[in-house]
Amino acid sequence: MQTVFDAHVDPALVDRSLATSTQGSVWLDIARPQFPPPSGPVTCDLLVIGGGYTGLWSALHAARRHPDRRVVLIEADRIGWAASGRNGGFVEASLTHGYENGKSRWPDELDTLEEMGLENLDGMQGEIAELGLDVEWERTGMLTVATEPHQVQWLTEAAADGQGQFLDGTHVRDQVDSPTYRAGLFSADTCAIVNPAKLALELARACREVGVEVFEHTTATRIDSGGAALRVHTDGSAITCRQVVLATNVFPSLLRRNRLYTVPVYDYVLATEPLTDAQLARVGWGGRQGIGDSANQFHYYRLTRDNRIVWGGYDAVYHFGRKVKSSYEDRPDTYRRLAAHFFITFPQLDDVTFSHRWAGAIDTNTRFCAHWGLAREGRVAYVNGFTGLGVGATRFAADVCLDLLDGTPTPRTELEMVRRKPLPFPPEPLASAGIQATRWSLDRADHSAGRRNLLLKALDAAGLGFDS
């Protein structure tokens, strides 16, 4: 059975659209401030390792909670250069990688998790306004579209569960005009869009303004915890501290016991040149909603401030060995496939070209959303596993890490989601074999009216899986 995205697209159109694109995130194609590494040994109360969203929110909130303490943040490369500067810029309220994932894992906590997620999104919006962060924030809402007949029923059921307003084919195409849309589900309050690189850089600026010391090109290599203080070795010197937030996302953890809990999965993205008023009028999209389709192998897309379309998803590629390598980012077949799917979705934009193409590694675990823990006698807090919906959830995750280090139970730390870890992935070659079999099965489900095979059913029953 074919899906709408199996339709033929003229290869010449795809070639022309990609011909002048450059490899690299459109978001990071801006001037960025420099944060030189430390010139010698450093002593602090809290060391945050990692200069992405989780680390930045952790440092900012720690300094605001305890203004008398010295907080230091180190980043091995540049602030926001990895997932925080390469994602689609969707700020979702969900802390559980979507309602259905949360419902299947923590049904007794779901109402609380949904409420906390919305409070976190509202709090993020308020804090951005309070601090005057220029991040191109727009509370646009999220439009989920059905492109296959069986997905219409899914959206009908989601609307009945209170997840949004159901739109039939005519009404969804009145909002955004694509011949592929059969129905839609619009949630007005649960999503914002943002410039992701600006969010990272503005958080770094806010950190500096409340006294956090920020250092780039400073790689942590080891944590020693034998004495009264922690000693974090870097490629330059050493940092002595009382506590650590480990926010290294997809990269190998400094805590070896954590390395089987996540795997890096590569996501691929295109950005168009800015659309003219005439081109944009062909599509509509006056509400500037974030959009995602309903397949297992799904696409996500949104408009930028200057009316580019950022178009990503579908392929989620795991490479044997759990490695994070820049060579994995240049994948011509995937970029061609994404471009073809773009023109299937918006055939009226066949004169559009792409300016940027890029990829980034996502940290995923077997439950598809963040997990936390403490190590080294409660002096090191860590979080991983956001699985691509971390722009909003990292702020919540940072507060959980700080709560854990403070040692006083809070409603956040009492959540079963926080207290329990996911099952780890097996070592290679079992991890690769299992992930590739699951990806194949998800693709088959998309081509079989959503019907899940025995492997997917078994993974569902065990609370395991792999999400594209």
Backbone torsions as a table, in degrees:
resi	resn	phi	psi	omega
1	MET	NA	128.8	-179.9
2	GLN	-88.2	154.6	172.1
3	THR	-106.3	171.2	-179.4
4	VAL	-59.2	-29.5	-176.0
5	PHE	-85.6	3.9	171.8
6	ASP	-89.0	0.0	-179.2
7	ALA	-63.3	152.2	180.0
8	HIS	-76.4	136.8	173.8
9	VAL	-125.1	137.0	-179.2
10	ASP	-56.2	117.9	179.2
11	PRO	-57.1	-31.4	-180.0
12	ALA	-65.5	-35.9	177.3
13	LEU	-65.3	-43.1	178.8
14	VAL	-63.6	-46.3	-180.0
15	ASP	-59.5	-45.9	-178.9
16	ARG	-62.9	-40.3	-175.7
17	SER	-66.8	-28.4	-176.6
18	LEU	-99.6	-7.3	-168.0
19	ALA	-58.5	-36.4	-175.9
20	THR	-106.9	10.2	179.8
21	SER	-73.3	150.4	178.1
22	THR	-111.9	148.1	178.8
23	GLN	-78.1	120.1	179.3
24	GLY	144.8	150.0	-176.8
25	SER	-66.2	132.7	176.1
26	VAL	-62.3	-30.9	-178.0
27	TRP	-69.2	-35.8	-176.9
28	LEU	-86.1	2.5	179.7
29	ASP	-84.7	54.2	-178.2
30	ILE	-141.4	164.5	174.6
31	ALA	-69.6	137.9	-178.2
32	ARG	-130.5	139.4	178.5
33	PRO	-69.3	156.5	177.8
34	GLN	-99.6	141.6	175.2
35	PHE	-126.4	91.3	-173.9
36	PRO	-58.9	153.6	177.0
37	PRO	-68.0	162.6	179.3
38	PRO	-64.9	150.3	-177.6
39	SER	-89.5	-6.2	-179.7
40	GLY	-169.3	-169.5	179.5
41	PRO	-58.9	148.5	-178.2
42	VAL	-128.1	140.9	173.1
43	THR	-123.5	136.1	-178.5
44	CYS	-153.0	171.5	175.7
45	ASP	-82.4	-45.7	-179.7
46	LEU	-129.2	129.5	172.9
47	LEU	-109.9	126.3	174.5
48	VAL	-104.8	124.4	-178.6
49	ILE	-106.2	109.9	-179.1
50	GLY	124.4	122.1	-176.6
51	GLY	-104.8	34.7	169.8
52	GLY	-97.5	-165.9	-174.6
53	TYR	-58.1	-45.6	-176.3
54	THR	-60.0	-47.1	179.7
55	GLY	-65.1	-41.3	-177.9
56	LEU	-67.0	-44.8	176.3
57	TRP	-63.5	-38.3	179.4
58	SER	-62.2	-47.1	-179.0
59	ALA	-65.2	-44.2	-178.7
60	LEU	-62.6	-48.9	-177.7
61	HIS	-70.4	-33.2	175.9
62	ALA	-63.2	-43.5	-180.0
63	ALA	-67.4	-33.5	179.1
64	ARG	-76.4	-33.4	176.8
65	ARG	-69.9	-42.2	-172.7
66	HIS	-130.3	75.9	-175.3
67	PRO	-64.2	-14.2	179.6
68	ASP	-85.3	-6.3	-176.8
69	ARG	-98.8	150.1	178.5
70	ARG	-89.7	121.3	-179.0
71	VAL	-116.4	131.8	179.7
72	VAL	-125.9	138.4	174.9
73	LEU	-121.5	133.2	176.3
74	ILE	-122.2	145.9	179.6
75	GLU	-133.2	132.5	-176.8
76	ALA	-68.8	-28.8	-178.7
77	ASP	-120.6	-110.6	178.4
78	ARG	-119.3	153.3	177.2
79	ILE	-58.1	126.2	174.8
80	GLY	69.5	17.8	-172.6
81	TRP	-77.9	-22.7	-175.6
82	ALA	-95.3	-127.5	-174.4
83	ALA	-57.2	-33.2	-176.9
84	SER	-69.4	-17.3	177.4
85	GLY	-111.2	8.8	-174.0
86	ARG	-128.2	-4.2	-175.8
87	ASN	-79.5	179.8	-177.5
88	GLY	-79.6	-10.8	-180.0
89	GLY	80.2	24.4	174.1
90	PHE	-88.2	122.6	178.6
91	VAL	-105.7	95.2	-174.9
92	GLU	-90.7	147.5	175.3
93	ALA	-71.8	-29.1	-173.7
94	SER	-62.9	133.4	173.8
95	LEU	-96.9	-6.3	-169.9
96	THR	-117.2	20.4	-176.7
97	HIS	58.1	47.5	176.3
98	GLY	101.9	156.0	-175.6
99	TYR	-62.2	-46.0	-175.2
100	GLU	-65.2	-39.1	178.0
101	ASN	-63.9	-42.8	177.2
102	GLY	-65.0	-40.2	-179.3
103	LYS	-64.3	-37.6	-177.8
104	SER	-74.6	-23.8	-174.2
105	ARG	-104.8	-38.7	-176.4
106	TRP	-133.3	61.6	-175.2
107	PRO	-59.7	-34.3	-178.6
108	ASP	-73.2	-21.9	-179.3
109	GLU	-102.7	-2.1	-167.6
110	LEU	-59.4	-43.6	-179.8
111	ASP	-60.2	-41.8	178.7
112	THR	-65.6	-43.1	-179.9
113	LEU	-64.1	-40.6	178.0
114	GLU	-65.1	-41.3	178.8
115	GLU	-65.6	-44.1	178.7
116	MET	-63.8	-37.4	179.1
117	GLY	-64.0	-42.6	178.9
118	LEU	-69.0	-38.0	175.6
119	GLU	-62.2	-38.5	178.8
120	ASN	-65.6	-42.5	179.1
121	LEU	-64.8	-44.6	177.0
122	ASP	-62.3	-41.2	179.5
123	GLY	-65.2	-36.7	177.7
124	MET	-65.2	-44.6	178.2
125	GLN	-60.8	-43.9	179.8
126	GLY	-65.5	-39.6	-178.8
127	GLU	-69.4	-38.2	176.5
128	ILE	-60.9	-42.5	178.2
129	ALA	-67.7	-43.6	-179.1
130	GLU	-59.9	-42.3	-177.0
131	LEU	-86.3	-5.4	179.2
132	GLY	67.0	41.3	-177.5
133	LEU	-84.8	125.5	-179.9
134	ASP	-88.1	90.2	-174.3
135	VAL	-125.0	9.3	178.5
136	GLU	60.7	43.4	-178.1
137	TRP	-72.3	130.0	174.5
138	GLU	-138.1	119.6	178.3
139	ARG	-84.8	80.8	-169.4
140	THR	-90.9	-21.6	-170.3
141	GLY	82.4	171.9	-174.9
142	MET	-124.4	131.5	177.0
143	LEU	-110.9	115.1	175.4
144	THR	-100.7	129.6	-173.6
145	VAL	-115.4	147.9	172.3
146	ALA	-98.4	127.0	177.6
147	THR	-111.8	-3.4	178.0
148	GLU	-130.5	152.3	-176.3
149	PRO	-55.8	-42.2	-176.2
150	HIS	-67.7	-23.1	-179.4
151	GLN	-73.4	-21.9	178.2
152	VAL	-61.2	-42.0	178.5
153	GLN	-64.2	-38.7	177.4
154	TRP	-58.6	-44.6	-178.7
155	LEU	-69.8	-34.3	175.8
156	THR	-61.3	-44.0	179.6
157	GLU	-66.9	-38.3	178.5
158	ALA	-63.9	-40.9	177.4
159	ALA	-63.4	-39.6	177.9
160	ALA	-64.6	-27.3	176.9
161	ASP	-81.6	0.8	178.4
162	GLY	84.4	19.9	-175.9
163	GLN	-88.1	-3.6	179.0
164	GLY	159.6	-174.4	-178.8
165	GLN	-97.0	123.8	178.5
166	PHE	-75.2	137.0	177.5
167	LEU	-124.6	127.2	175.6
168	ASP	-73.3	178.9	-173.4
169	GLY	-58.6	-41.8	-179.2
170	THR	-64.1	-46.1	-175.3
171	HIS	-71.9	-33.3	178.2
172	VAL	-70.6	-36.0	179.0
173	ARG	-74.5	-17.9	171.4
174	ASP	-69.2	-28.5	179.2
175	GLN	-82.7	-47.8	176.9
176	VAL	-141.4	129.2	-169.8
177	ASP	-95.9	104.0	172.2
178	SER	-136.7	132.8	178.1
179	PRO	-66.3	-12.4	-179.6
180	THR	-82.9	-13.2	-173.3
181	TYR	-82.3	125.8	176.5
182	ARG	-103.9	-25.2	179.6
183	ALA	-169.0	172.3	179.0
184	GLY	-149.6	162.7	173.5
185	LEU	-132.1	117.8	-177.1
186	PHE	-110.4	125.4	175.2
187	SER	-114.5	112.4	-170.0
188	ALA	-77.2	-27.2	-168.8
189	ASP	-107.9	-10.0	-166.4
190	THR	-97.3	6.6	-177.7
191	CYS	-151.2	141.2	168.9
192	ALA	-124.0	162.3	170.4
193	ILE	-116.3	153.4	-171.3
194	VAL	-151.9	158.9	168.5
195	ASN	-82.9	107.3	-169.6
196	PRO	-64.8	-37.7	179.2
197	ALA	-68.6	-40.3	177.4
198	LYS	-63.3	-35.1	177.2
199	LEU	-60.6	-45.8	178.9
200	ALA	-62.5	-46.3	-176.8
201	LEU	-68.0	-38.3	178.4
202	GLU	-70.5	-33.7	173.7
203	LEU	-64.7	-39.3	176.7
204	ALA	-62.4	-40.8	177.3
205	ARG	-62.9	-43.3	178.7
206	ALA	-63.5	-37.6	176.4
207	CYS	-59.6	-47.6	-179.8
208	ARG	-60.5	-37.7	-176.5
209	GLU	-69.6	-22.3	176.7
210	VAL	-102.9	14.1	171.0
211	GLY	100.4	0.6	177.7
212	VAL	-71.1	135.7	174.3
213	GLU	-91.7	124.9	-174.8
214	VAL	-115.0	127.9	-179.3
215	PHE	-129.1	128.7	173.6
216	GLU	-97.9	172.4	177.3
217	HIS	51.4	42.4	-179.2
218	THR	-132.5	101.8	-173.2
219	THR	-95.5	122.0	174.2
220	ALA	-78.7	132.0	-176.6
221	THR	-115.4	-20.9	-176.9
222	ARG	-165.1	146.5	173.9
223	ILE	-115.0	118.5	173.6
224	ASP	-100.0	132.6	-176.3
225	SER	-129.1	28.0	-175.1
226	GLY	-77.4	-21.9	-175.4
227	GLY	-108.7	-161.0	-179.9
228	ALA	-68.8	-27.3	179.6
229	ALA	-117.8	161.0	172.3
230	LEU	-84.7	146.0	177.6
231	ARG	-127.2	114.7	-178.1
232	VAL	-103.2	116.6	179.6
233	HIS	-84.0	137.7	177.5
234	THR	-123.2	176.6	178.8
235	ASP	-73.6	-4.7	179.3
236	GLY	-110.9	-50.3	-179.3
237	SER	-154.8	-129.0	179.1
238	ALA	-146.1	153.7	178.3
239	ILE	-123.6	126.4	178.2
240	THR	-100.8	132.3	-175.2
241	CYS	-152.9	165.7	176.3
242	ARG	-87.9	-36.7	-175.9
243	GLN	-140.7	158.7	-179.9
244	VAL	-135.6	137.5	162.4
245	VAL	-105.7	120.4	-178.5
246	LEU	-97.4	107.1	-173.1
247	ALA	-125.3	56.1	-174.3
248	THR	-97.1	5.9	167.6
249	ASN	54.5	-118.3	-171.5
250	VAL	-81.3	-12.6	-173.6
251	PHE	-81.5	154.9	-175.6
252	PRO	-54.4	131.2	-176.1
253	SER	-70.0	146.6	172.1
254	LEU	-71.2	-11.0	173.3
255	LEU	-101.4	106.1	-171.8
256	ARG	-58.7	-32.0	-177.0
257	ARG	-65.6	-15.7	-178.2
258	ASN	-91.2	-6.5	-168.0
259	ARG	-72.1	-17.7	177.4
260	LEU	-88.7	-4.5	-175.3
261	TYR	-80.9	-22.8	-179.4
262	THR	-130.7	155.9	171.2
263	VAL	-129.6	149.6	176.8
264	PRO	-86.4	127.4	178.0
265	VAL	-121.2	129.1	-175.4
266	TYR	-88.6	130.6	178.3
267	ASP	-112.9	145.8	-172.9
268	TYR	-124.9	144.7	-169.8
269	VAL	-142.8	148.0	170.7
270	LEU	-123.9	153.7	170.7
271	ALA	-132.3	135.1	178.9
272	THR	-80.7	167.0	162.7
273	GLU	-63.8	159.0	177.5
274	PRO	-56.8	131.3	178.0
275	LEU	-73.2	141.9	172.5
276	THR	-73.2	165.8	176.4
277	ASP	-58.1	-38.7	-178.9
278	ALA	-66.8	-42.3	178.4
279	GLN	-64.4	-43.6	-178.9
280	LEU	-64.6	-34.9	-179.7
281	ALA	-64.8	-28.0	178.7
282	ARG	-66.4	-25.9	-176.3
283	VAL	-98.6	-28.3	-172.1
284	GLY	87.3	-111.0	175.2
285	TRP	59.6	36.5	-177.8
286	GLY	-66.0	-26.3	179.4
287	GLY	-81.9	-9.6	177.4
288	ARG	58.2	30.1	-179.5
289	GLN	-63.3	150.0	163.3
290	GLY	-70.5	145.4	-176.7
291	ILE	-131.6	141.0	171.1
292	GLY	-145.0	147.5	176.3
293	ASP	-94.4	177.2	-164.7
294	SER	-102.4	5.9	-177.5
295	ALA	-75.2	164.5	171.1
296	ASN	-62.3	-46.2	172.8
297	GLN	-94.6	92.8	-167.8
298	PHE	-104.7	161.4	172.1
299	HIS	-107.8	148.9	170.6
300	TYR	-128.8	145.5	-178.2
301	TYR	-158.3	153.5	-177.9
302	ARG	-159.0	166.5	175.4
303	LEU	-94.4	144.0	173.3
304	THR	-89.5	175.6	178.8
305	ARG	-58.3	-35.4	179.9
306	ASP	-98.2	22.0	172.3
307	ASN	65.0	35.4	160.8
308	ARG	-79.9	155.1	167.6
309	ILE	-101.7	120.1	171.6
310	VAL	-91.8	123.6	-168.3
311	TRP	-131.1	113.8	-175.9
312	GLY	-142.0	178.8	175.5
313	GLY	104.3	-153.6	-179.0
314	TYR	68.0	-77.7	176.9
315	ASP	-73.4	130.2	171.1
316	ALA	-130.5	106.9	-164.1
317	VAL	-110.3	125.1	174.4
318	TYR	-105.5	134.1	178.7
319	HIS	-108.4	136.3	-178.4
320	PHE	-50.4	132.5	172.8
321	GLY	102.3	1.0	176.5
322	ARG	61.8	26.8	-176.3
323	LYS	-87.7	151.1	170.8
324	VAL	-112.1	112.4	-175.1
325	LYS	-135.6	138.7	177.9
326	SER	-64.4	-26.4	-179.8
327	SER	-64.6	-22.2	178.8
328	TYR	-73.1	-12.2	-174.1
329	GLU	-80.4	-24.3	-178.2
330	ASP	-94.7	96.1	-174.1
331	ARG	-129.9	83.3	-172.4
332	PRO	-55.1	-40.7	-178.1
333	ASP	-61.3	-38.0	179.3
334	THR	-68.3	-43.3	178.8
335	TYR	-63.4	-37.5	177.4
336	ARG	-66.1	-40.9	178.9
337	ARG	-63.7	-43.6	177.7
338	LEU	-60.8	-43.1	179.1
339	ALA	-62.9	-42.6	178.6
340	ALA	-61.0	-43.0	179.8
341	HIS	-66.0	-32.5	175.8
342	PHE	-60.2	-46.2	-176.5
343	PHE	-75.0	-24.2	171.1
344	ILE	-67.2	-40.1	-178.8
345	THR	-72.0	-42.7	-177.2
346	PHE	-126.8	72.0	-179.5
347	PRO	-62.5	-22.2	179.5
348	GLN	-73.1	-5.8	178.4
349	LEU	-108.4	37.3	-176.7
350	ASP	-73.1	-2.4	174.9
351	ASP	-99.9	7.5	-178.9
352	VAL	-85.9	143.9	174.2
353	THR	-121.1	159.6	-179.0
354	PHE	-99.1	134.9	-180.0
355	SER	-94.4	-30.9	-174.9
356	HIS	-137.4	148.4	171.3
357	ARG	-138.8	139.1	-177.5
358	TRP	-159.7	172.6	178.8
359	ALA	-145.9	165.7	176.4
360	GLY	-159.3	156.9	-178.9
361	ALA	-91.7	130.6	177.4
362	ILE	-103.5	137.2	174.4
363	ASP	-89.1	117.0	178.2
364	THR	-119.8	149.9	173.5
365	ASN	-125.2	-175.0	-172.2
366	THR	-79.5	-1.5	173.3
367	ARG	-118.3	2.1	170.5
368	PHE	72.8	7.9	177.7
369	CYS	-148.0	172.6	-166.5
370	ALA	-60.2	148.3	169.1
371	HIS	-132.4	151.6	-172.1
372	TRP	-124.9	169.0	172.3
373	GLY	-175.7	169.2	174.0
374	LEU	-118.1	150.2	177.2
375	ALA	-144.3	172.4	177.1
376	ARG	51.9	58.2	176.7
377	GLU	57.6	38.2	176.2
378	GLY	78.0	12.4	-176.8
379	ARG	-98.2	-11.9	178.9
380	VAL	-121.4	121.9	174.0
381	ALA	-108.0	144.3	-179.7
382	TYR	-142.1	159.6	175.2
383	VAL	-150.8	141.4	178.7
384	ASN	-150.9	170.9	165.4
385	GLY	94.7	25.8	-173.6
386	PHE	-65.9	-24.1	173.7
387	THR	57.7	37.0	170.3
388	GLY	92.4	-9.5	176.2
389	LEU	-115.0	54.7	-173.5
390	GLY	-107.4	-4.9	-173.9
391	VAL	-60.6	-42.8	175.8
392	GLY	-87.3	-41.2	-173.8
393	ALA	-65.1	-23.7	-180.0
394	THR	-64.8	-31.9	178.4
395	ARG	-65.0	-45.8	175.3
396	PHE	-61.4	-43.6	-178.8
397	ALA	-61.2	-38.9	178.7
398	ALA	-62.2	-43.3	178.9
399	ASP	-64.3	-36.2	176.5
400	VAL	-62.8	-45.0	178.7
401	CYS	-58.0	-43.9	-179.9
402	LEU	-68.4	-37.7	174.7
403	ASP	-59.5	-45.4	-178.9
404	LEU	-62.1	-41.6	179.0
405	LEU	-68.2	-34.2	177.7
406	ASP	-67.0	-26.4	174.4
407	GLY	81.9	4.4	178.6
408	THR	-107.0	123.7	-178.9
409	PRO	-57.7	142.0	176.1
410	THR	-132.0	166.7	174.9
411	PRO	-55.0	-30.8	178.1
412	ARG	-68.8	-47.9	-175.5
413	THR	-73.2	-16.6	178.7
414	GLU	-83.5	-8.2	178.4
415	LEU	-63.5	138.4	174.5
416	GLU	-59.6	-36.1	178.2
417	MET	-57.9	-35.0	179.8
418	VAL	-82.3	-37.1	-173.5
419	ARG	-76.5	-26.5	-175.5
420	ARG	-109.0	143.2	178.4
421	LYS	-96.4	157.1	172.4
422	PRO	-73.4	167.6	170.6
423	LEU	-71.2	142.0	178.5
424	PRO	-74.5	160.6	169.6
425	PHE	-75.3	151.3	175.5
426	PRO	-72.2	164.2	175.3
427	PRO	-71.8	168.6	175.1
428	GLU	-70.6	149.9	4.6
429	PRO	-87.6	2.4	-176.4
430	LEU	-64.8	-37.1	-178.8
431	ALA	-61.0	-48.1	-177.9
432	SER	-64.4	-43.9	-179.5
433	ALA	-62.2	-43.4	-179.1
434	GLY	-67.4	-42.2	-179.2
435	ILE	-66.8	-43.8	-179.2
436	GLN	-66.5	-37.4	177.2
437	ALA	-65.2	-37.3	179.6
438	THR	-69.9	-41.3	178.0
439	ARG	-61.6	-42.0	178.0
440	TRP	-61.6	-41.6	-179.0
441	SER	-66.1	-39.3	177.6
442	LEU	-64.2	-39.5	177.2
443	ASP	-64.4	-41.5	177.9
444	ARG	-63.4	-38.2	178.0
445	ALA	-61.8	-40.9	177.2
446	ASP	-61.8	-30.2	-179.4
447	HIS	-93.7	6.1	-178.0
448	SER	-130.9	40.6	177.8
449	ALA	56.6	32.6	175.9
450	GLY	83.8	-2.3	-177.7
451	ARG	-69.2	130.1	-175.6
452	ARG	-95.3	136.1	-178.5
453	ASN	-80.1	-177.3	-175.3
454	LEU	-62.4	-36.7	179.4
455	LEU	-62.8	-48.4	-179.3
456	LEU	-64.4	-38.7	178.5
457	LYS	-64.4	-39.2	178.7
458	ALA	-66.9	-41.3	177.8
459	LEU	-65.4	-40.2	177.0
460	ASP	-58.7	-45.1	-177.5
461	ALA	-65.9	-31.5	-179.0
462	ALA	-88.1	-4.4	-177.5
463	GLY	74.4	23.6	179.2
464	LEU	-113.1	179.6	175.7
465	GLY	155.0	-171.0	178.4
466	PHE	-148.3	127.0	-175.0
467	ASP	-112.6	134.3	179.0
468	SER	-84.6	NA	NA
